[in-house]
Amino acid sequence: MNKNVKMGRVPIFLAGAALAGGLLAGCQAIDDLGTHFDFAGQGRHIAYLTHDASDHLTPTWSPDGARLAFVSNESGAYKLWMINRDGTGLRQLTAGKGDDRYPAWSPDGKQIAFTSTRSGNWDIWAMDAPAAADAAAPAPHQLTIHPLADLAPAWSRDGQKIAFVSYRDLEYSIYTMNADGGDQRKLTTGGNGDWGPAWSLDGSAITFVSTRSGHGDLYRIQSDATPKGPYARLTDTPERDMIPALSPDGSKIAFVSERNKSRDIWVMNTDGTNPVRVTHQLSGRWAPKYDINHDFIEGIGYFYLAWSPDGASLAFTAVDKSGRGTIAIFSLS
């Protein structure tokens, strides 16, 4: 992590998360990360796309559902990589100095936005997505320039805007900007733990996770609001709820929650009603690679979910008992 970036207080919804057990706890079959695993009584499968000793995390789908971009330390530093949905065609997308994190594929499939330290600080960058599997990856261009951290970009569904997380006012807040980096403005304040922006289908609202309630809960704010809000609280439980992912049709939110004393994937309506637990004890022995209290940017990436464009699957990071992350696809059908 860049030692020049001041990180501030770690949000409560992540503090201690590594010690509480990982995204995949209590499931013996996760240890060898086989090709498929059928959950007893659930009739669903997990397909593992990466099978080596490297760390892979934070997947994002191409709009056609054929490929996923993700982060890996396969070549040493964390860089962007790409793989076909069937696990073939693994290739590296970015190179050079610094770490690259949090890829986000644009809705038209032409660009991938991401976070990088290649300029010396955590900033938002973008690159043209390779048009073919064997095409050269174009050089990225910088969208934000700030001495404090800008992180975790998320495209609006029309591709005109990007939401991101920034620490530039000494609190983690949600910001928005044009897709070319212009018109950067602060959207949220007062949480010091606002993270994981996800746009509504029409671009009118952004859902995010926040510690403004004292622990991790999901909130929504209108995308044209001021930092004063109003903020609509979507979840209210004693346990942590984490990074939201909106379904392709905009009707559902998937998220990781620690309800029922188990870290599992849940799905609810976008207004917060009808939360349904879709995995049961999907998770267990996670020997953390990072101290969440000091390596916040690196550690939070393990809690991201990504809906497939057809809405039938969720991509996520499965973590084995050694702390190694693997790109996995969970079938919802």
ZIURBEL-V709782 format. One record per pair of residues at least 24 apart in sequence whose C-alpha atoms are under 8 Angstrom apart, sorted by the first residue. I is the first residue (numbers start at 1). J is the second residue. Records with the same first field share a line. If there is no record, write none. Layout:
I=J / J
This chain:
1=295 / 297 / 298
2=117 / 120 / 121 / 122
4=121
5=121 / 122 / 147 / 148 / 149
6=148 / 149
7=149 / 167 / 170
8=170 / 171
9=192
10=193 / 292 / 293 / 296
11=192 / 193 / 210 / 211 / 215 / 216
12=193 / 211 / 214 / 215 / 216
13=210 / 211 / 215 / 216 / 240 / 241 / 242
14=216 / 292 / 300
15=292 / 293
16=292 / 293
17=292
18=286 / 287 / 288 / 290 / 291 / 292
19=288
21=263 / 283 / 284 / 285 / 286
22=263 / 283 / 284 / 285 / 286 / 319
23=256 / 263 / 264 / 282 / 283 / 284 / 286 / 302 / 303 / 317 / 318 / 319
24=263 / 264 / 281 / 282 / 283 / 284 / 285 / 286 / 318 / 319 / 320
25=262 / 263 / 281 / 282 / 283 / 284 / 285 / 286
26=281 / 282 / 283 / 284 / 285
27=281 / 282 / 283 / 284
30=283 / 319 / 320
31=320 / 321
32=320
33=320
44=330 / 331 / 332 / 333
45=330 / 331
46=328 / 329 / 330 / 331
47=328 / 329 / 330
48=87 / 326 / 327 / 328 / 329
49=83 / 85 / 86 / 87 / 326 / 327 / 328 / 329
50=87 / 326 / 327 / 328
51=326
53=324
54=324 / 325
55=324 / 325 / 326
56=317 / 324 / 325 / 326 / 327
57=301 / 302 / 316 / 317 / 325 / 326 / 327
58=101 / 102 / 103 / 301 / 302 / 303 / 304 / 305 / 316 / 317 / 327
59=103 / 304 / 305 / 306 / 315 / 316 / 317 / 327
60=103 / 104 / 105 / 306 / 315
61=105 / 306 / 307 / 308 / 309
62=105 / 106 / 109 / 309
63=105 / 106 / 107 / 108 / 109 / 309
64=109 / 309
65=308 / 309 / 310
69=103 / 104 / 105
70=102 / 103
71=100 / 101 / 102 / 103
89=133
93=137
94=137
101=152
102=151 / 152 / 153 / 301
103=152 / 153
104=153 / 154 / 155
105=155
106=155 / 159
107=155 / 156 / 157 / 158 / 159
108=159
113=153 / 154
114=151 / 152 / 153
115=150 / 151 / 152 / 153
121=146 / 147 / 148 / 149
122=148 / 149 / 150 / 151
123=149 / 150 / 151
124=150 / 151 / 152 / 153
143=180 / 181
144=181
152=196
153=197
154=197 / 198 / 199
155=179 / 199
156=199 / 200 / 201 / 203
157=199 / 200 / 201 / 202 / 203
158=203
163=197 / 198
164=196 / 197
165=194 / 195 / 196 / 197
186=226 / 227
187=223 / 224 / 225 / 226 / 227
188=226 / 227 / 228 / 229
189=227 / 228
195=243
196=243 / 244
197=244
198=244 / 245 / 246
199=246
200=246 / 250
201=248 / 249 / 250
207=244
208=243 / 244
209=241 / 242 / 243 / 244
215=239 / 240
216=240 / 241 / 242
217=241 / 242
218=242 / 244
234=271 / 272 / 273
235=272
242=303
243=303 / 304 / 305
244=304 / 305
245=304 / 305 / 306 / 307
246=270 / 307
247=307 / 311
248=307 / 308 / 309 / 310 / 311
249=311
254=305
255=305
256=303
278=332
284=321
285=320 / 321
286=319 / 320 / 321 / 322 / 323
287=320 / 321 / 322 / 323
288=322 / 323
289=323 / 324
